[in-house]
């Protein structure tokens, strides 16, 4: 099941059927410049599989903010399509003066989610291209092609990371993952879940565990759903049970994704990742982060400088639409979406450009030089 895909206007009915087929696409090539970005509404999974079609930058920004689409790589891909829509609409409204009309749509996209650096990376890439378009040219086909390139590159990167990460895992290992890092969070196979899928296919894994990941329950709703669809048995656990699981000796690796990696190797990821890393360090469980280089932010020196998004208290006070905390103004909620794991607790970082053992500022700089 794909998190997002381009639906050509002439192929809408066929695309609807195709989006219900198996995941892990190998291409993101458009057949026409007229169409929409189709998003699987992840808020409704696993009970319903509904889709939302985005045809403007505002549509895409709303979908990102409301978590219709989520996961740093998928957010970046969606933002690239949003940037293409913004350029198209500005050109159609203002002709060759289109550049002066981009600010509002661009700001909407930039502010849709602050922590996932893939969003800013994708927008910067699209902006650079937009600035190079000749004044007498229509920028829409070029920007749409760039969005498709971002999408296709992520699919290819997922496969490379899956293979590289799986090669590090010894046969018979148990793994624990946190949040959702699969096809629903990326353009293709997934980051951390791509490694787990590949390692399972290679016969390296004995057991797969997934934290439920409160408060949005991405582990329970999404990761378990993806793995079950692939025929991979998964055991869910409450987030607070991870340390006890590690103490039992059932897992040898904790494997997670990332929403932003600072220049020194500090990793911002879904809230609860820091606790998983801390428990892994205490129990001699190896800790692997899997992320494309677009997630590495060399402009941010350390994790202390990464902006941490806070969301509505209702996400903690309610579960499944039912209030689980007492009523009244005396009961509030602290609801950060991400936390930061220090680089020194990361045993290995897997990227599409290669594997980095014990990542730090020097090794990440070398990764980009290569």
Phi and psi in degrees as a GROMACS rama.xvg file:
@    title "Ramachandran Plot"
@    xaxis  label "Phi"
@    yaxis  label "Psi"
@TYPE xy
-88.2021  141.324  UNK-2
-73.1328  -32.9631  UNK-3
-156.335  149.763  UNK-4
-158.932  155.892  UNK-5
-85.5506  129.385  UNK-6
-112.848  109.859  UNK-7
-66.5365  140.558  UNK-8
-55.9168  -37.4252  UNK-9
-79.4679  -11.27  UNK-10
-117.618  21.9991  UNK-11
-57.442  -46.6249  UNK-12
-65.4093  -42.6035  UNK-13
-66.4621  -37.0038  UNK-14
-67.3276  -35.6751  UNK-15
-60.3145  -42.5207  UNK-16
-68.2751  -40.3615  UNK-17
-65.0082  -33.2707  UNK-18
-69.8379  -12.6464  UNK-19
-93.1878  1.64711  UNK-20
-89.2166  -172.666  UNK-21
-61.2812  156.938  UNK-22
-82.7618  -163.901  UNK-23
68.7681  55.2691  UNK-24
-61.5228  155.584  UNK-25
-112.114  -0.738932  UNK-26
-149.865  155.76  UNK-27
-136.104  40.5775  UNK-28
-84.672  128.825  UNK-29
-78.5811  153.212  UNK-30
-103.022  -12.2604  UNK-31
-161.301  161.458  UNK-32
-85.2231  -7.37743  UNK-33
-98.4204  125.987  UNK-34
167.406  -159.407  UNK-35
-145.516  160.202  UNK-36
-91.0087  114.588  UNK-37
-96.3951  125.154  UNK-38
-115.024  132.873  UNK-39
-74.7217  123.521  UNK-40
-75.887  99.4507  UNK-41
-74.8205  -11.1419  UNK-42
-68.9857  -20.8457  UNK-43
-99.4526  -10.6693  UNK-44
-72.7033  150.117  UNK-45
-91.8492  1.90581  UNK-46
-70.8803  -35.806  UNK-47
-136.06  148.448  UNK-48
-119.004  87.9796  UNK-49
-108.356  156.136  UNK-50
-123.99  150.499  UNK-51
-123.806  128.509  UNK-52
-96.363  125.744  UNK-53
-105.934  131.347  UNK-54
-128.015  11.1914  UNK-55
-151.067  164.086  UNK-56
-61.6147  -37.9793  UNK-57
-63.5871  -40.3083  UNK-58
-59.2356  -45.2428  UNK-59
-66.9031  -44.2481  UNK-60
-60.262  -42.4811  UNK-61
-63.9236  -41.8933  UNK-62
-63.3755  -37.0464  UNK-63
-69.5182  -48.2132  UNK-64
-61.0845  -41.5738  UNK-65
-83.6074  0.677804  UNK-66
66.4137  28.9951  UNK-67
-61.741  -44.8169  UNK-68
-115.454  140.052  UNK-69
-151.55  173.509  UNK-70
91.7611  127.866  UNK-71
-54.3206  -49.2067  UNK-72
-62.6781  -41.7975  UNK-73
-65.5917  -37.0063  UNK-74
-62.0243  -42.4243  UNK-75
-61.9537  -42.9082  UNK-76
-62.6373  -47.2965  UNK-77
-59.6374  -41.2229  UNK-78
-62.425  -35.9659  UNK-79
-63.6598  -42.186  UNK-80
-65.2583  -39.3717  UNK-81
-60.0579  -40.7174  UNK-82
-63.4974  -39.4597  UNK-83
-63.3288  -42.5941  UNK-84
-60.7314  -41.6685  UNK-85
-60.6456  -44.4296  UNK-86
-66.0621  -43.6922  UNK-87
-57.4462  -48.9737  UNK-88
-67.7276  -36.1086  UNK-89
-65.9061  -41.1295  UNK-90
-66.7108  -41.6698  UNK-91
-70.4038  -27.077  UNK-92
-88.1098  -31.3684  UNK-93
-126.134  3.12156  UNK-94
62.2352  -137.529  UNK-95
-72.6273  -2.71228  UNK-96
-95.8485  22.2202  UNK-97
-61.7125  -30.0017  UNK-98
-62.044  -31.6267  UNK-99
-74.3428  -10.5428  UNK-100
-106.281  10.3498  UNK-101
-86.6034  -19.0263  UNK-102
-55.0812  -48.4528  UNK-103
-62.3939  -48.4106  UNK-104
-65.5047  -39.6958  UNK-105
-63.2773  -40.9252  UNK-106
-64.4613  -40.4073  UNK-107
-57.0493  -45.5326  UNK-108
-67.7532  -43.707  UNK-109
-60.6735  -34.176  UNK-110
-93.18  0.648886  UNK-111
-66.837  -38.3978  UNK-112
-148.397  124.225  UNK-113
-85.6496  -23.5649  UNK-114
-87.6016  -42.7134  UNK-115
-66.724  108.318  UNK-116
-72.1191  -18.3084  UNK-117
-58.4429  -31.5068  UNK-118
-62.7323  -51.3125  UNK-119
-64.4365  -37.3596  UNK-120
-61.8326  -46.7406  UNK-121
-64.8386  -41.8201  UNK-122
-65.7626  -39.5029  UNK-123
-64.049  -39.4118  UNK-124
-63.7435  -43.8497  UNK-125
-69.0553  -37.3111  UNK-126
-64.1227  -41.4004  UNK-127
-60.6148  -42.3419  UNK-128
-65.54  -43.6704  UNK-129
-58.8692  -37.4961  UNK-130
-68.9004  -20.6378  UNK-131
-92.8839  -6.15705  UNK-132
-68.6199  130.525  UNK-133
-58.2229  147.407  UNK-134
-60.559  -27.5631  UNK-135
-97.8615  12.3737  UNK-136
-107.49  151.852  UNK-137
-79.7903  117.379  UNK-138
-78.4661  -16.1036  UNK-139
-59.6236  -50.3802  UNK-140
-61.2775  -35.6162  UNK-141
-68.7029  -42.5443  UNK-142
-70.7067  -36.1048  UNK-143
-65.9902  -41.4585  UNK-144
-61.0861  -36.3674  UNK-145
-66.4074  -40.5831  UNK-146
-61.1479  -42.2553  UNK-147
-64.7064  -34.1005  UNK-148
-67.1318  -43.4304  UNK-149
-57.1727  -43.9496  UNK-150
-62.9563  -50.7359  UNK-151
-64.2898  -38.126  UNK-152
-63.5407  -36.8436  UNK-153
-67.1062  -40.4631  UNK-154
-58.4528  -46.3333  UNK-155
-66.483  -39.4375  UNK-156
-63.5518  -39.195  UNK-157
-56.2475  -44.7632  UNK-158
-67.2831  -40.3515  UNK-159
-64.6037  -43.8393  UNK-160
-65.6888  -38.7134  UNK-161
-59.1318  -44.4989  UNK-162
-68.0965  -44.0063  UNK-163
-65.5404  -43.1715  UNK-164
-69.1356  -41.5341  UNK-165
-61.8858  -33.1449  UNK-166
-64.5874  -17.9467  UNK-167
-86.4491  -9.99058  UNK-168
-96.8925  127.784  UNK-169
-77.5001  149.299  UNK-170
-58.6069  140.065  UNK-171
87.643  6.85248  UNK-172
-77.781  151.427  UNK-173
-104.194  145.319  UNK-174
-129.882  149.775  UNK-175
-120.33  136.62  UNK-176
-127.805  161.448  UNK-177
-130.508  139.237  UNK-178
67.8264  -153.875  UNK-179
-128.22  126.768  UNK-180
-134.75  29.4489  UNK-181
-103.648  -143.614  UNK-182
-64.4387  -23.1222  UNK-183
-79.4966  -14.1936  UNK-184
-110.922  -1.24749  UNK-185
-141.366  -170.82  UNK-186
-88.4719  -13.4375  UNK-187
-145.894  -116.635  UNK-188
-71.7238  -29.9385  UNK-189
115.704  168.683  UNK-190
-94.3137  -90.2789  UNK-191
-60.4387  -40.8842  UNK-192
-71.1822  -25.8946  UNK-193
-64.6933  -39.9923  UNK-194
-63.8274  -45.3086  UNK-195
-63.846  -43.1952  UNK-196
-60.3111  -44.8105  UNK-197
-67.0305  -43.3897  UNK-198
-63.8348  -37.1671  UNK-199
-65.7074  -44.7269  UNK-200
-62.1738  -30.7773  UNK-201
-82.3824  -3.02372  UNK-202
76.8424  22.2575  UNK-203
-88.8484  -19.0901  UNK-204
-105.432  139.863  UNK-205
-96.6146  -36.8158  UNK-206
-148.149  148.716  UNK-207
-124.199  127.968  UNK-208
-118.524  146.935  UNK-209
-135.775  125.528  UNK-210
-62.0457  144.164  UNK-211
-66.5909  -30.442  UNK-212
68.2901  73.5003  UNK-213
-70.3129  154.495  UNK-214
-92.8699  -10.7031  UNK-215
-88.4563  -6.94549  UNK-216
58.2581  40.3383  UNK-217
-63.3536  -31.9689  UNK-218
-67.5573  -44.8672  UNK-219
-73.3908  -43.6035  UNK-220
-81.9167  -37.6912  UNK-221
-107.998  -53.2244  UNK-222
-63.2509  -46.3152  UNK-223
-61.9654  -36.4884  UNK-224
-64.9606  -45.5071  UNK-225
-63.7678  -47.2692  UNK-226
-65.1905  -41.6226  UNK-227
-61.2116  -38.965  UNK-228
-63.3457  -28.9485  UNK-229
-88.0209  -1.14605  UNK-230
76.4441  22.529  UNK-231
-100.573  115.765  UNK-232
-62.6891  137.406  UNK-233
-136.123  139.967  UNK-234
-110.913  121.244  UNK-235
-85.3736  149.286  UNK-236
-144.082  151.368  UNK-237
-62.6325  145.65  UNK-238
-52.6307  -39.4201  UNK-239
-70.561  -6.73402  UNK-240
-92.5725  -4.16501  UNK-241
-61.1983  -42.2608  UNK-242
-63.6274  -42.5373  UNK-243
-63.928  -37.9692  UNK-244
-61.3319  -44.761  UNK-245
-63.6099  -41.043  UNK-246
-61.6649  -29.8408  UNK-247
-70.2618  -15.9996  UNK-248
85.8588  8.67526  UNK-249
-76.5915  -18.5003  UNK-250
-126.525  143.893  UNK-251
-111.178  -16.6877  UNK-252
-136.65  139.093  UNK-253
-107.299  125.081  UNK-254
-125.648  121.36  UNK-255
-133.89  168.598  UNK-256
-97.418  -159.206  UNK-257
-156.262  147.945  UNK-258
-101.128  -25.8824  UNK-259
-160.582  137.466  UNK-260
-120.106  122.36  UNK-261
-74.2651  168.259  UNK-262
-61.558  -26.1748  UNK-263
-89.7553  0.588251  UNK-264
98.5551  -4.38893  UNK-265
-61.9075  141.977  UNK-266
-119.253  120.433  UNK-267
-94.6524  126.307  UNK-268
-147.964  179.803  UNK-269
-48.6082  138.5  UNK-270
-50.9371  133.245  UNK-271
107.192  -18.2471  UNK-272
-64.5999  -39.9677  UNK-273
-57.936  -42.4651  UNK-274
-65.8367  -38.3867  UNK-275
-62.9488  -44.0574  UNK-276
-64.3221  -40.4236  UNK-277
-62.9597  -45.7083  UNK-278
-65.2966  -39.0929  UNK-279
-61.9169  -41.2753  UNK-280
-63.8044  -37.7958  UNK-281
-72.7863  -23.0709  UNK-282
-116.447  17.8861  UNK-283
57.4994  34.7366  UNK-284
-95.8379  130.866  UNK-285
-74.6941  145.077  UNK-286
-118.453  117.068  UNK-287
-115.167  131.786  UNK-288
-109.743  131.782  UNK-289
-121.529  119.69  UNK-290
-161.029  144.423  UNK-291
-69.9667  160.345  UNK-292
-65.2856  -17.7814  UNK-293
-65.2145  -15.5994  UNK-294
-85.7703  -13.5333  UNK-295
-85.8752  124.909  UNK-296
-111.215  93.7559  UNK-297
-70.8938  -11.6231  UNK-298
-83.8117  -11.1263  UNK-299
-107.203  114.362  UNK-300
-65.5823  -42.1912  UNK-301
-148.989  171.53  UNK-302
-62.2313  -24.7573  UNK-303
-63.7586  -22.8628  UNK-304
-94.7659  -1.93009  UNK-305
-77.9861  125.298  UNK-306
-68.7514  129.345  UNK-307
-105.029  117.865  UNK-308
-71.4995  136.455  UNK-309
-114.915  137.782  UNK-310
-116.271  178.182  UNK-311
-55.4286  136.079  UNK-312
-59.6035  -25.9352  UNK-313
-59.7549  -26.7776  UNK-314
-63.0207  -27.6356  UNK-315
-93.5976  -35.0731  UNK-316
-76.9924  -17.6245  UNK-317
-123.904  157.527  UNK-318
-143.298  123.329  UNK-319
59.9413  32.449  UNK-320
81.7041  -2.35678  UNK-321
-108.884  127.964  UNK-322
-67.6551  130.301  UNK-323
-112.198  -4.9648  UNK-324
-108.615  157.304  UNK-325
-60.4717  148.154  UNK-326
-71.419  157.05  UNK-327
120.324  157.801  UNK-328
-74.7083  -10.6279  UNK-329
-79.8758  -11.1459  UNK-330
-111.601  111.436  UNK-331
-114.628  -164.121  UNK-332
-153.048  139.85  UNK-333
-102.661  117.079  UNK-334
-131.346  64.6102  UNK-335
-72.0683  141.831  UNK-336
-85.2719  -25.8937  UNK-337
-132.414  160.835  UNK-338
-134.627  174.245  UNK-339
-119.418  126.633  UNK-340
-100.066  126.485  UNK-341
-61.9632  145.025  UNK-342
-57.3575  -34.9379  UNK-343
-67.5255  -11.2268  UNK-344
-95.6167  -0.305284  UNK-345
-96.3122  116.519  UNK-346
-75.398  -38.9679  UNK-347
-151.986  139.141  UNK-348
-112.122  124.299  UNK-349
-106.302  122.707  UNK-350
-126.395  172.479  UNK-351
-72.1088  -14.1475  UNK-352
-93.8381  -8.62378  UNK-353
146.14  177.759  UNK-354
-102.384  133.745  UNK-355
-117.135  116.61  UNK-356
-82.4865  136.996  UNK-357
43.1715  66.6494  UNK-358
-60.4504  141.338  UNK-359
-148.947  -175.849  UNK-360
-59.1515  -42.5928  UNK-361
-67.3886  -44.4761  UNK-362
-69.2699  -34.5016  UNK-363
-69.927  -37.4694  UNK-364
-63.0595  -40.2231  UNK-365
-65.5933  -34.956  UNK-366
-59.0381  -40.5224  UNK-367
-79.0206  -29.6366  UNK-368
-66.1444  -37.6429  UNK-369
